[in-house]
Amino acid sequence: MSRQDFYYLQLAQQLLGHSSYELISMKADASELWFQSSHRKDKSIVRIVRRNFKSAVEQQKDVLYALQRAENVRKQRGKSTLTLNTIYFADFDPFYTEQSLESAPSPSKVNSYVEQLTAEKASAYEPLFERLGLTLESADNCSSEEEAQRIEQWKHKIVLFVQKKQSEEQQIAGYGKPIFTYIFLALQILMFLFLEWKSSTQNTLTLIQYGAKYNPLIMEGEWWRFFTPIILHIGLLHLLMNSVALYYLGTLVERIYGSGRFVFIYIFAGFAGSLGSFIWNTSISAGASGAIFGCFGALLFLARTNPRFFFRTMGSSFIVIIVINLIFGFVAPNVDNAGHIGGLVGGFLAASIVSLPKQKKTVYSDSGFHLHAFISRKSAFLWIS
């Protein structure tokens, strides 16, 4: 063990326990950790690395690698700019000059700062700890046995912390099985086949007869028409689009919230979508789009309550998908955007009512085919290698 291990692991475990920093990446041997500031206005990342580089070229490649990953994080979180602070703890300096590090190509929206620490004395580390708001424990007067003991203690704390975080996030993403998602899928497919057998899913009279949203009949007391449109679809393309969206979105939401909560969110959002359509759209309408947008709303609630997990697994691209779908609804003909917005709001409200499993309810203080590409990126940046 060297003196750099002592200060590197001390810094790592202090950052892990500090409320101002959140771990977003770690190598399996804990030789590299990435932290982001927990303050919304602070667009900075602290990367600490325990590694010896033999040459400037080798370190230059590492700097470039970090810049590329930082750019991915910036895009994923929807930040306009980002600052990356890389701090190397090494036993010796590689053959390089400061100019060679600064000449590394950098994404235009990522500002990079590099610091190399190889000293044995605690005084060399005091500015770093002070800058990060941490307290330095000096090793100058420690025996080798005491140093080794502290190093092992910090290693143990780091391992326990990471295991706890991984366990928490695995629970979030694997609470339930998507049983009711498949049930709703089967129901809408069966109803489509039934209506096609009876007449046609694009026949207005058939749609009204079997429960489409039709304002005059709702005003006469047929309140169930706020719910029955969820399993009706107009034409094969409409069915296929909503079935694909439900398959990917519904399974995700049901795994996160559990089956009981998912059913409540889905039906409540479907009702809210029909209600929005009833208020702002006089046309006959049907489809699961409102309920599906409710799944979007439920995931937005997850972003509100667990932003670190949300932005690492889905990122700001997910929000862009919602905006694109809503814009498409405004510009495309025959799209019930009032139902989409109603479902989105209803899904968020329903999720806030039931909350996430095993979590306290939050007190507020402050349909796309491309969706799978974003949702299936499991923990896009928190990697263990």
C-alpha positions as CSV (number, residue, x, y, z in Angstrom):
1,M,0.0,0.0,0.0
2,S,1.2,3.5,-0.8
3,R,0.4,6.9,0.6
4,Q,-1.7,7.6,-2.5
5,D,-4.0,4.7,-1.6
6,F,-4.5,6.3,1.8
7,Y,-5.6,9.7,0.4
8,Y,-7.5,8.3,-2.6
9,L,-9.7,5.9,-0.6
10,Q,-10.2,8.5,2.1
11,L,-11.5,10.9,-0.6
12,A,-13.6,8.3,-2.2
13,Q,-15.4,7.3,1.0
14,Q,-16.0,10.9,2.0
15,L,-17.5,11.7,-1.3
16,L,-19.8,8.7,-1.1
17,G,-21.1,9.8,2.3
18,H,-21.4,13.5,1.4
19,S,-24.9,14.8,0.6
20,S,-23.5,17.2,-2.1
21,Y,-22.2,14.3,-4.3
22,E,-23.9,11.3,-6.0
23,L,-22.0,8.3,-7.3
24,I,-22.8,7.7,-11.0
25,S,-20.0,5.3,-12.0
26,M,-17.5,3.0,-10.4
27,K,-15.0,0.4,-11.6
28,A,-15.3,-3.0,-9.9
29,D,-11.9,-2.6,-8.2
30,A,-12.8,0.9,-7.1
31,S,-9.8,2.4,-9.0
32,E,-12.1,4.9,-10.7
33,L,-15.2,6.7,-9.4
34,W,-17.4,9.3,-10.9
35,F,-19.5,11.7,-8.8
36,Q,-21.9,14.4,-9.9
37,S,-23.0,17.3,-7.9
38,S,-26.5,16.9,-6.3
39,H,-27.2,20.6,-6.7
40,R,-29.4,21.2,-9.7
41,K,-27.5,24.4,-10.8
42,D,-24.1,22.8,-10.4
43,K,-23.2,21.2,-13.7
44,S,-20.0,19.5,-12.6
45,I,-18.6,16.0,-12.4
46,V,-15.7,14.9,-10.1
47,R,-13.8,11.9,-11.4
48,I,-11.1,10.4,-9.2
49,V,-8.7,7.8,-10.5
50,R,-6.1,5.6,-8.8
51,R,-3.7,4.6,-11.5
52,N,-0.1,4.9,-12.7
53,F,0.5,5.8,-16.3
54,K,3.8,4.9,-17.9
55,S,3.6,7.5,-20.7
56,A,1.9,10.7,-21.6
57,V,0.2,9.0,-24.5
58,E,-1.5,6.5,-22.2
59,Q,-2.8,9.2,-19.9
60,Q,-3.8,11.3,-22.9
61,K,-6.0,8.4,-24.1
62,D,-7.6,8.2,-20.7
63,V,-8.4,11.9,-20.7
64,L,-10.1,11.6,-24.1
65,Y,-12.0,8.5,-22.9
66,A,-13.3,10.5,-19.9
67,L,-14.3,13.5,-22.1
68,Q,-16.3,11.2,-24.4
69,R,-18.2,9.6,-21.5
70,A,-18.8,13.1,-19.9
71,E,-20.3,14.2,-23.2
72,N,-22.7,11.2,-23.1
73,V,-23.7,12.1,-19.6
74,R,-24.3,15.7,-20.6
75,K,-26.6,14.6,-23.5
76,Q,-28.4,12.0,-21.3
77,R,-29.2,14.6,-18.6
78,G,-30.1,17.3,-21.1
79,K,-27.4,19.8,-19.8
80,S,-26.3,22.6,-22.0
81,T,-22.7,22.4,-20.6
82,L,-20.8,20.3,-18.2
83,T,-17.5,20.6,-16.3
84,L,-15.4,17.5,-15.8
85,N,-12.8,17.5,-13.0
86,T,-10.4,14.6,-13.2
87,I,-8.1,13.9,-10.3
88,Y,-5.3,11.3,-10.7
89,F,-3.7,9.7,-7.7
90,A,-0.4,8.2,-8.8
91,D,2.9,7.0,-7.4
92,F,4.9,8.8,-10.1
93,D,4.4,11.3,-12.9
94,P,4.3,9.9,-16.4
95,F,6.5,11.5,-19.1
96,Y,4.2,14.3,-20.1
97,T,3.8,18.1,-19.9
98,E,0.7,20.1,-18.9
99,Q,0.4,21.3,-22.5
100,S,0.1,17.7,-23.8
101,L,-2.9,17.1,-21.5
102,E,-4.5,20.4,-22.5
103,S,-4.2,19.6,-26.2
104,A,-6.5,16.5,-25.9
105,P,-9.6,17.0,-28.1
106,S,-12.6,18.0,-26.1
107,P,-16.3,18.1,-26.8
108,S,-17.2,21.7,-27.2
109,K,-19.8,21.6,-24.4
110,V,-17.6,19.8,-21.8
111,N,-15.0,21.8,-19.9
112,S,-12.2,19.6,-18.7
113,Y,-9.8,20.1,-15.8
114,V,-7.0,17.7,-14.9
115,E,-5.1,17.4,-11.6
116,Q,-2.2,15.0,-10.8
117,L,-1.3,14.1,-7.2
118,T,1.8,12.1,-6.4
119,A,3.0,13.7,-3.2
120,E,3.6,11.9,0.1
121,K,2.8,14.8,2.5
122,A,-0.7,15.7,3.6
123,S,-0.2,19.3,2.8
124,A,-0.4,18.5,-0.9
125,Y,-3.9,17.2,-0.5
126,E,-5.3,19.9,1.7
127,P,-6.4,22.3,-1.1
128,L,-8.3,19.5,-2.9
129,F,-10.2,18.4,0.2
130,E,-10.9,22.0,1.2
131,R,-12.2,22.8,-2.4
132,L,-14.6,19.8,-2.2
133,G,-15.8,20.7,1.3
134,L,-14.2,17.7,2.9
135,T,-12.0,17.1,5.9
136,L,-8.6,15.7,5.4
137,E,-7.2,13.0,7.8
138,S,-3.4,13.2,7.7
139,A,-1.2,10.1,7.4
140,D,2.0,12.0,8.2
141,N,2.0,10.7,11.8
142,C,0.5,7.3,11.3
143,S,2.3,4.0,11.5
144,S,2.3,1.7,8.5
145,E,-0.1,-0.6,10.4
146,E,-2.5,2.2,11.1
147,E,-2.4,3.3,7.5
148,A,-3.2,-0.2,6.3
149,Q,-6.0,-0.5,8.8
150,R,-7.6,2.8,7.7
151,I,-7.3,1.7,4.0
152,E,-9.1,-1.6,4.7
153,Q,-11.9,0.2,6.6
154,W,-12.4,2.7,3.7
155,K,-12.4,-0.1,1.1
156,H,-15.0,-2.0,3.2
157,K,-17.2,1.1,3.4
158,I,-17.0,1.7,-0.3
159,V,-18.0,-1.9,-1.1
160,L,-21.0,-1.8,1.3
161,F,-22.2,1.5,-0.1
162,V,-22.1,0.3,-3.7
163,Q,-23.8,-3.0,-2.8
164,K,-26.6,-1.1,-1.0
165,K,-27.2,1.3,-4.0
166,Q,-27.2,-1.6,-6.5
167,S,-29.7,-3.5,-4.3
168,E,-32.0,-0.5,-4.0
169,E,-32.1,0.1,-7.7
170,Q,-32.6,-3.5,-8.6
171,Q,-35.7,-3.4,-6.3
172,I,-37.0,-0.4,-8.1
173,A,-36.7,-2.0,-11.5
174,G,-37.9,-5.5,-10.5
175,Y,-40.7,-5.1,-8.1
176,G,-43.5,-6.8,-10.1
177,K,-44.1,-9.0,-13.1
178,P,-45.9,-7.6,-16.2
179,I,-49.0,-9.8,-15.8
180,F,-51.6,-7.2,-16.4
181,T,-49.8,-5.5,-19.2
182,Y,-50.2,-8.8,-21.2
183,I,-53.9,-9.0,-20.0
184,F,-54.6,-5.5,-21.4
185,L,-52.8,-6.4,-24.6
186,A,-54.9,-9.5,-25.0
187,L,-58.1,-7.6,-24.3
188,Q,-57.5,-4.9,-26.9
189,I,-56.5,-7.5,-29.5
190,L,-59.5,-9.7,-28.8
191,M,-61.8,-6.7,-29.0
192,F,-60.3,-5.6,-32.3
193,L,-60.9,-9.1,-33.7
194,F,-64.5,-9.1,-32.3
195,L,-65.4,-5.8,-33.8
196,E,-63.8,-6.8,-37.2
197,W,-66.0,-9.9,-37.0
198,K,-69.1,-7.9,-36.2
199,S,-68.5,-5.3,-38.9
200,S,-65.4,-3.1,-38.9
201,T,-63.3,-1.3,-36.3
202,Q,-63.6,1.8,-38.6
203,N,-67.4,1.7,-38.7
204,T,-68.8,4.5,-36.6
205,L,-72.0,2.8,-35.5
206,T,-70.1,-0.3,-34.4
207,L,-67.7,1.7,-32.4
208,I,-70.5,3.6,-30.7
209,Q,-72.4,0.3,-30.0
210,Y,-69.4,-1.3,-28.3
211,G,-68.3,1.6,-26.1
212,A,-66.3,4.3,-27.9
213,K,-66.3,7.7,-26.4
214,Y,-69.4,9.5,-27.7
215,N,-70.2,12.7,-25.9
216,P,-74.0,12.7,-26.4
217,L,-74.4,9.3,-24.8
218,I,-72.1,10.1,-22.0
219,M,-74.2,13.2,-21.2
220,E,-77.2,10.9,-21.1
221,G,-75.6,8.9,-18.3
222,E,-73.5,6.2,-20.0
223,W,-70.5,6.9,-17.8
224,W,-68.8,3.7,-18.6
225,R,-67.8,5.2,-21.9
226,F,-65.0,6.9,-20.0
227,F,-63.4,3.5,-19.5
228,T,-64.4,1.2,-22.4
229,P,-62.5,3.1,-25.1
230,I,-59.3,1.9,-23.5
231,I,-59.6,-1.5,-25.2
232,L,-61.1,-0.3,-28.5
233,H,-59.0,0.7,-31.6
234,I,-59.8,2.2,-34.9
235,G,-58.0,0.3,-37.7
236,L,-55.1,-2.1,-37.6
237,L,-52.3,0.5,-37.7
238,H,-53.8,2.2,-34.6
239,L,-53.9,-1.2,-32.8
240,L,-50.3,-2.0,-33.8
241,M,-48.9,1.3,-32.6
242,N,-50.6,1.2,-29.3
243,S,-49.8,-2.5,-28.7
244,V,-46.1,-1.9,-29.3
245,A,-46.1,1.1,-27.0
246,L,-48.0,-0.7,-24.3
247,Y,-45.7,-3.7,-24.5
248,Y,-42.6,-1.7,-23.8
249,L,-44.0,1.0,-21.6
250,G,-46.5,-1.1,-19.7
251,T,-44.0,-3.9,-18.8
252,L,-41.6,-1.2,-17.5
253,V,-44.2,0.6,-15.4
254,E,-45.6,-2.7,-14.0
255,R,-42.1,-3.9,-13.0
256,I,-41.4,-0.6,-11.2
257,Y,-44.8,-0.1,-9.5
258,G,-46.1,-3.6,-9.1
259,S,-49.2,-5.1,-10.7
260,G,-51.8,-3.6,-8.3
261,R,-50.5,0.0,-8.7
262,F,-50.1,-0.5,-12.4
263,V,-53.7,-1.4,-12.9
264,F,-54.8,1.6,-10.9
265,I,-52.5,3.9,-12.9
266,Y,-53.5,2.5,-16.3
267,I,-57.2,2.6,-15.7
268,F,-57.1,6.0,-14.0
269,A,-55.0,7.5,-16.8
270,G,-57.4,5.9,-19.4
271,F,-60.3,7.6,-17.6
272,A,-58.4,10.9,-17.4
273,G,-57.7,10.7,-21.2
274,S,-61.3,10.0,-22.0
275,L,-62.3,12.9,-19.7
276,G,-59.9,15.2,-21.4
277,S,-61.3,14.1,-24.8
278,F,-64.9,14.5,-23.6
279,I,-64.2,18.1,-22.5
280,W,-62.1,19.3,-25.5
281,N,-63.0,17.0,-28.3
282,T,-66.5,16.4,-29.6
283,S,-65.6,13.7,-32.0
284,I,-66.0,9.9,-31.5
285,S,-62.7,8.5,-30.1
286,A,-61.3,5.2,-28.9
287,G,-57.9,3.8,-28.1
288,A,-55.4,3.0,-25.3
289,S,-53.3,6.1,-26.1
290,G,-54.6,8.0,-23.0
291,A,-53.7,5.1,-20.7
292,I,-50.3,4.6,-22.5
293,F,-49.5,8.3,-22.0
294,G,-50.5,7.6,-18.3
295,C,-47.5,5.3,-18.3
296,F,-45.4,8.2,-19.4
297,G,-46.8,10.2,-16.6
298,A,-46.0,7.4,-14.1
299,L,-42.4,7.4,-15.2
300,L,-42.2,11.2,-14.9
301,F,-43.3,10.8,-11.3
302,L,-40.4,8.4,-10.9
303,A,-38.1,11.1,-12.3
304,R,-39.5,13.4,-9.6
305,T,-39.0,11.0,-6.8
306,N,-35.9,9.2,-7.9
307,P,-34.1,11.4,-10.5
308,R,-30.7,9.7,-10.2
309,F,-32.2,6.3,-11.2
310,F,-34.5,7.8,-13.9
311,F,-31.9,9.9,-15.7
312,R,-29.3,7.0,-15.6
313,T,-31.7,4.4,-17.0
314,M,-33.8,6.6,-19.4
315,G,-32.3,10.0,-19.4
316,S,-33.6,13.3,-20.8
317,S,-34.2,11.5,-24.2
318,F,-37.3,10.0,-22.6
319,I,-38.8,13.4,-22.0
320,V,-38.0,14.4,-25.6
321,I,-40.0,11.4,-26.7
322,I,-43.1,12.7,-24.8
323,V,-42.7,16.1,-26.3
324,I,-42.3,14.7,-29.8
325,N,-45.4,12.6,-29.4
326,L,-47.4,15.6,-28.1
327,I,-46.2,17.8,-31.0
328,F,-47.1,15.1,-33.5
329,G,-50.6,15.0,-31.9
330,F,-51.1,18.7,-32.5
331,V,-49.9,18.7,-36.2
332,A,-51.3,15.3,-37.4
333,P,-54.9,15.0,-38.4
334,N,-57.4,12.9,-36.4
335,V,-55.2,12.6,-33.3
336,D,-57.0,13.1,-30.0
337,N,-54.3,15.1,-28.3
338,A,-56.7,16.2,-25.5
339,G,-56.9,12.5,-24.6
340,H,-53.1,12.2,-24.6
341,I,-52.6,15.2,-22.4
342,G,-55.4,14.0,-20.1
343,G,-53.8,10.6,-19.8
344,L,-50.3,12.0,-19.2
345,V,-51.6,14.2,-16.3
346,G,-53.8,11.3,-15.0
347,G,-50.9,8.9,-15.0
348,F,-48.7,11.3,-13.0
349,L,-51.5,12.0,-10.5
350,A,-52.3,8.3,-10.2
351,A,-48.6,7.5,-9.5
352,S,-48.5,10.2,-6.9
353,I,-51.5,8.7,-5.2
354,V,-50.2,5.2,-5.0
355,S,-46.5,6.2,-4.9
356,L,-43.6,3.8,-5.5
357,P,-43.6,0.5,-3.6
358,K,-42.1,0.6,-0.1
359,Q,-41.7,4.4,-0.2
360,K,-43.5,7.2,1.5
361,K,-45.7,9.4,-0.6
362,T,-44.0,12.5,-2.0
363,V,-44.9,16.0,-0.9
364,Y,-44.0,18.4,-3.7
365,S,-41.5,21.1,-2.8
366,D,-40.1,22.5,-5.5
367,S,-46.4,6.4,-28.4
368,G,-43.5,5.9,-30.1
369,F,-41.7,3.1,-31.9
370,H,-38.3,4.5,-30.8
371,L,-39.0,4.2,-27.1
372,H,-37.5,0.7,-26.7
373,A,-34.1,2.0,-27.7
374,F,-34.0,4.3,-24.7
375,I,-35.7,2.2,-22.1
376,S,-33.7,-1.0,-22.9
377,R,-30.4,0.8,-22.0
378,K,-30.0,-0.7,-18.5
379,S,-28.1,1.7,-16.3
380,A,-26.6,3.6,-19.2
381,F,-23.8,5.1,-17.2
382,L,-23.5,3.4,-13.8
383,W,-21.3,0.5,-15.0
384,I,-19.3,-2.0,-13.0
385,S,-16.4,-3.2,-15.2
